[in-house]
Amino acid sequence: MKEKETLPAMFESTADIYKSLYGKVKTETIKCPASLIFLGDHTHYTDGILLASAVNKYVELTAGLREDDKIEFSSVTAENGVRTSSLEKYNYWFIGDCLKTLAVILKEEGILTSGINCVMKNEIPLCLGLGTIPPHLIAFIEVINKLFHLGLSSMEVTRLSQKAEYETIGKISNRAHHYTVTHHKPGFFTKIDLKMKEIEHIDFPVNEYEVIVFDTQKKIINSRDICNQRIEECDVGIQGLKLYMWGIKSMRDIGRDFLEKHIHMIPRRVYNRCYFNVSERERVDYACQAIENQNIDDFSPCIFESHRFLKEYYDLDYKELDLLITAASESGLSHGSKIISCSTIKSTLNLVKTENAENFIEQLKTAYEKKYRNRYNVHRLKFSKTYMME
């Protein structure tokens, strides 16, 4: 590699950067979108049903072969241009650790049989949380898929990327994000049934809408511990409810009536976690039916209600986000607003018609600045209009 720690940020593509760093050699490039969960948060570890979409923030990766068996990464950031980086240093949302795990898996399964140089550019906001990880892993697998002419299917790519994430971060790993990236269909929401391993595309007028993400830049302390605690509480609920009905294997085997009948049989905190999961599953089904019936007025309250249930039954309660959700609701311009779950940063997503986006953003800014003086970011996201791009 040429001895050059940084390069000007004038390069428009990772292919150009790769050429500058490693010379003109055969390379492959893949671009993968981020995933955003609209409904079904915190049901991914209970075999739930989730509604998600790919959005137009991407990871772009260019790779070429090396003569040895090493893997070398260079990362691209908007602030610093290009910085040569080992995977140990590239640990934005555990991504470096996940990529290291993935490399080991690919070598063990005989998929990665040579060293490679990689140049990676990431434009996904940190506040999207777990939705930032799969695009990195899937881009890495897909570029290897092309370099070695492997013909891996989308399901195999999904399996490998999710396996690497799960082995790195445990049960908080969300399979739905991986399915959303590999099975995204432009112009549609993606409905993922994790128990049945079924994917359905729900038609939605995405060209009329934007997703406004309000990023307070305030960190959620011990966010990973919070997620793991909820997982343990759901497991306790399942084990307790098994005593009252034979055949229960997961939360998917429990209905609202059965749960309410046994409210006194498990601790109240545990009951609340179970109740959220059961009600959220019903909410996803109802919301998808509303979209299919082209009734956005019935779909929108599901997102607001999901936020309220996360607050009341999952104890994900942050005063900054309550203010933002209240302002979004009172604006009359949001078609659904809620917390972005499984993120290290307090942020909300808001589904807004493009024609109302600027007005909506100004109203949220005004409401937030009256109470808080800290810095924040607002991201205007579109639904991704393409599949993974080469």
C-alpha positions in Angstrom: 0.0 0.0 0.0 1.2 3.5 -0.7 2.4 5.3 2.5 -0.3 7.9 2.8 -2.4 8.3 5.9 -4.9 10.8 4.6 -6.1 12.0 1.3 -8.2 15.0 0.3 -12.0 14.4 0.5 -12.4 15.3 -3.2 -12.7 11.7 -4.3 -16.3 10.9 -5.1 -16.2 7.2 -4.9 -14.4 4.4 -3.0 -13.2 3.1 -6.4 -11.3 6.4 -7.0 -9.9 6.3 -3.5 -8.9 2.6 -3.9 -7.0 3.4 -7.1 -5.1 6.2 -5.3 -4.1 4.0 -2.4 -3.4 0.6 -4.1 -3.0 1.4 -7.8 -5.0 0.4 -10.8 -6.1 -3.2 -10.2 -9.3 -5.2 -10.7 -11.8 -4.2 -8.1 -15.5 -4.7 -7.3 -17.8 -2.1 -5.6 -21.0 -2.6 -3.7 -23.3 0.0 -2.1 -25.8 -1.1 0.6 -28.6 1.0 2.2 -29.3 1.4 5.9 -32.4 -0.2 7.5 -34.9 1.5 9.6 -37.6 -0.2 11.7 -41.0 1.5 11.8 -42.9 -1.1 13.8 -42.0 -4.3 15.7 -39.1 -2.9 17.7 -37.9 -5.2 20.5 -39.8 -8.2 19.1 -36.8 -9.5 17.0 -35.6 -11.6 20.0 -39.1 -13.0 20.5 -39.6 -14.3 16.9 -41.8 -11.2 16.1 -43.1 -9.5 13.0 -41.5 -6.2 12.0 -42.2 -3.5 9.4 -39.1 -1.9 8.0 -37.6 -0.1 5.0 -34.3 0.7 3.5 -33.4 4.4 3.4 -31.1 6.4 1.3 -28.1 6.4 3.5 -25.4 4.0 2.3 -22.3 2.1 2.9 -20.1 1.9 -0.2 -17.2 -0.7 -0.3 -14.6 -1.3 -3.0 -12.3 -4.3 -2.7 -9.5 -5.9 -4.6 -7.3 -9.0 -4.1 -4.0 -9.1 -2.2 -1.2 -11.5 -2.7 -1.2 -12.5 1.0 -4.0 -13.5 3.3 -4.4 -10.2 5.1 -7.4 -8.0 5.2 -6.7 -4.2 5.1 -9.4 -1.5 5.6 -9.3 2.2 4.8 -12.3 4.1 6.1 -13.7 7.3 4.6 -15.3 10.0 6.7 -16.8 13.4 5.6 -14.6 15.2 8.2 -11.2 13.6 7.7 -11.1 12.3 4.1 -9.5 8.9 4.1 -7.8 7.3 7.0 -6.1 4.0 6.9 -7.6 1.9 9.7 -7.4 -1.6 11.1 -10.7 -3.3 12.0 -9.9 -2.7 15.7 -10.1 1.0 15.1 -13.2 0.9 13.0 -15.6 0.2 15.8 -18.5 2.5 15.0 -21.5 0.7 16.6 -19.4 -2.5 17.0 -18.9 -2.6 13.3 -15.2 -3.3 13.4 -15.8 -6.3 15.8 -18.6 -7.6 13.5 -16.4 -7.3 10.4 -13.6 -9.2 12.2 -16.0 -11.9 13.2 -17.4 -12.1 9.7 -13.9 -12.5 8.2 -13.3 -15.4 10.5 -16.6 -17.0 9.5 -16.0 -16.6 5.8 -12.5 -18.1 6.1 -13.8 -21.0 8.2 -16.6 -21.7 5.6 -14.1 -21.6 2.7 -15.7 -18.5 1.2 -12.8 -16.1 1.7 -9.7 -17.8 0.3 -7.4 -14.8 -0.2 -6.4 -11.5 1.4 -8.2 -8.4 0.2 -7.9 -4.6 0.4 -11.0 -2.7 1.2 -12.0 0.9 1.1 -15.2 1.7 2.9 -17.3 4.9 3.0 -20.1 5.2 5.5 -22.7 8.0 5.4 -25.3 6.4 7.8 -26.0 8.5 10.8 -25.0 6.9 14.1 -28.4 7.5 15.6 -30.0 4.8 13.3 -28.5 2.3 15.8 -28.5 -1.4 14.8 -29.6 -0.4 11.3 -26.0 0.7 10.6 -24.4 -2.7 11.1 -25.9 -5.0 8.3 -25.0 -2.7 5.4 -21.4 -3.0 6.3 -21.5 -6.7 6.7 -23.6 -7.3 3.6 -21.5 -5.0 1.5 -18.4 -7.0 2.6 -20.0 -10.4 1.7 -21.4 -9.2 -1.6 -18.1 -7.7 -2.8 -16.4 -11.0 -2.0 -19.2 -12.8 -3.7 -18.4 -10.8 -6.9 -14.6 -11.0 -6.6 -14.6 -14.8 -6.3 -17.7 -15.4 -8.5 -19.4 -17.4 -5.8 -23.0 -17.0 -6.7 -24.2 -16.7 -3.0 -27.9 -16.3 -2.7 -29.5 -13.4 -0.9 -30.6 -15.8 1.9 -27.1 -17.1 2.2 -25.7 -13.6 2.4 -28.3 -12.8 5.1 -27.4 -15.9 7.1 -23.7 -15.0 7.0 -24.1 -11.4 8.0 -26.6 -12.1 10.8 -24.4 -14.9 12.1 -21.4 -12.5 12.4 -23.5 -9.9 14.1 -25.1 -12.4 16.5 -21.7 -13.9 17.5 -20.4 -10.4 18.2 -23.2 -8.6 20.0 -25.5 -11.5 21.1 -29.3 -11.6 21.3 -29.7 -7.9 20.6 -28.8 -8.6 17.0 -31.8 -7.9 14.8 -32.3 -10.3 11.9 -35.0 -8.0 10.5 -32.4 -5.4 9.5 -30.4 -7.9 7.5 -33.5 -9.1 5.7 -34.5 -5.5 4.9 -31.1 -4.8 3.3 -30.9 -8.0 1.3 -34.6 -8.2 0.3 -35.5 -4.5 -0.1 -37.9 -3.8 -2.9 -38.1 -0.1 -4.0 -41.4 1.5 -3.4 -42.4 -1.0 -0.7 -42.2 -1.5 3.0 -40.7 -4.8 4.0 -42.7 -7.0 6.4 -40.5 -9.7 8.1 -42.0 -12.6 10.0 -39.0 -13.9 11.9 -40.7 -17.1 13.2 -41.9 -18.2 9.8 -38.9 -16.7 8.0 -41.3 -15.0 5.6 -40.9 -11.7 3.8 -43.7 -9.7 2.3 -43.5 -6.4 0.4 -46.2 -3.9 1.2 -46.9 -1.3 -1.4 -46.6 2.3 -0.1 -46.5 5.7 -1.9 -42.9 6.3 -0.8 -42.4 9.0 -3.4 -44.7 11.2 -1.4 -43.0 10.9 1.9 -39.7 11.5 3.8 -38.5 10.2 7.1 -37.3 13.1 9.3 -34.9 11.9 11.9 -34.4 14.2 14.8 -31.0 13.4 16.5 -30.6 15.1 19.9 -27.0 14.0 20.0 -27.7 12.9 23.6 -26.3 9.5 24.5 -28.4 6.8 26.0 -26.4 5.5 28.9 -25.9 1.7 29.0 -28.1 1.2 25.9 -26.8 -2.3 25.3 -27.4 -3.3 28.9 -31.0 -2.0 28.7 -31.6 -4.1 25.6 -30.2 -7.2 27.2 -32.2 -6.6 30.4 -35.4 -6.5 28.3 -34.4 -9.8 26.6 -33.9 -11.5 29.9 -37.2 -10.2 31.2 -39.0 -11.6 28.1 -37.3 -15.0 28.7 -38.4 -15.0 32.3 -42.0 -14.4 31.1 -41.9 -17.2 28.6 -40.5 -19.6 31.2 -43.2 -18.6 33.7 -46.1 -18.8 31.3 -45.0 -22.3 30.1 -46.3 -23.5 33.5 -49.8 -22.6 32.4 -49.9 -23.8 28.8 -48.2 -26.7 27.2 -46.3 -26.1 24.0 -45.2 -22.5 24.5 -41.8 -22.0 22.9 -41.7 -18.3 22.3 -43.7 -15.1 22.6 -45.3 -15.9 19.3 -47.2 -18.7 20.9 -48.9 -16.3 23.4 -52.0 -14.3 22.6 -53.4 -11.2 24.3 -56.3 -13.0 26.0 -54.0 -15.7 27.5 -51.6 -13.2 28.7 -54.2 -11.0 30.3 -55.8 -14.0 32.0 -52.4 -14.8 33.6 -51.5 -11.3 34.6 -51.0 -12.3 38.3 -48.9 -15.3 37.5 -45.7 -13.4 36.6 -44.0 -10.2 38.0 -45.6 -7.0 36.8 -42.5 -5.8 35.1 -42.2 -9.0 33.2 -45.9 -8.9 32.3 -45.4 -5.4 30.9 -42.5 -6.6 28.6 -44.7 -9.5 27.4 -47.7 -7.3 26.9 -45.7 -4.9 24.7 -44.5 -7.8 22.5 -47.9 -9.3 22.1 -49.6 -5.9 21.4 -46.8 -4.8 19.0 -47.3 -7.9 16.9 -51.0 -7.1 16.6 -50.1 -3.5 15.7 -47.8 -4.6 12.8 -50.6 -6.8 11.4 -53.1 -4.0 11.7 -50.8 -1.4 10.2 -49.9 -3.6 7.2 -53.6 -4.2 6.5 -54.2 -0.4 6.7 -51.4 0.2 4.1 -52.8 -2.5 1.8 -56.2 -0.8 2.0 -54.5 2.5 1.2 -55.7 3.9 4.5 -52.8 6.0 5.8 -55.1 7.5 8.4 -55.3 4.1 10.1 -51.6 3.3 9.7 -50.2 6.5 11.2 -51.7 6.1 14.7 -50.0 2.7 14.9 -46.5 4.4 15.0 -47.5 6.9 17.6 -49.1 4.1 19.7 -45.9 2.0 19.3 -43.9 4.8 20.9 -46.4 5.2 23.7 -46.3 1.4 24.5 -42.4 1.5 24.4 -42.6 4.2 27.0 -45.3 2.7 29.2 -44.6 -1.0 29.0 -40.9 -1.1 28.1 -39.8 1.9 30.2 -38.0 3.5 27.3 -38.9 7.0 28.6 -36.8 10.1 27.7 -38.1 13.6 28.3 -36.4 15.0 25.2 -38.1 12.4 23.0 -41.5 12.9 24.7 -41.2 16.6 23.9 -40.4 15.8 20.2 -43.2 13.2 19.8 -45.7 15.6 21.4 -44.6 18.4 19.1 -44.8 16.1 16.1 -48.4 15.0 17.0 -49.5 18.6 17.7 -48.1 19.7 14.3 -50.7 17.7 12.4 -48.0 17.1 9.8 -46.6 13.8 11.0 -48.0 10.5 9.7 -46.3 8.6 12.6 -43.5 9.5 15.0 -41.6 7.4 17.5 -38.3 6.7 19.2 -35.6 5.0 17.2 -35.0 1.8 19.3 -31.7 0.0 19.8 -29.7 3.1 19.3 -27.0 4.7 21.5 -28.5 8.2 20.8 -31.8 9.7 21.8 -33.5 10.2 18.4 -37.0 10.0 16.8 -38.2 9.1 13.3 -41.1 10.9 11.8 -43.0 10.0 8.6 -43.9 13.2 6.8 -45.1 14.2 3.4 -42.3 15.8 1.4 -44.4 18.9 0.8 -44.7 19.5 4.6 -41.1 18.5 5.5 -39.6 22.0 5.9 -42.5 23.3 7.9 -42.5 20.2 10.1 -38.8 20.5 10.8 -39.1 24.2 11.8 -41.9 23.3 14.2 -39.8 20.6 15.9 -36.8 22.9 16.1 -38.8 25.6 17.7 -40.4 23.3 20.2 -37.0 21.7 21.1 -35.0 24.9 21.3 -37.5 26.4 23.8 -36.5 23.7 26.2 -33.0 22.6 25.3 -30.0 24.5 24.2 -27.7 21.6 23.2 -26.7 20.8 19.6 -28.8 18.5 17.5 -29.0 17.2 14.0 -31.9 16.7 11.6 -31.6 14.1 8.8 -34.0 14.1 5.9 -34.2 10.6 4.6 -35.9 9.2 1.5 -37.0 5.6 1.0 -34.2 3.9 -1.0 -35.3 3.7 -4.6 -32.8 1.0 -5.6 -31.7 -2.5 -4.7 -28.1 -2.9 -3.6 -26.1 -1.0 -6.1 -23.0 -2.2 -7.9 
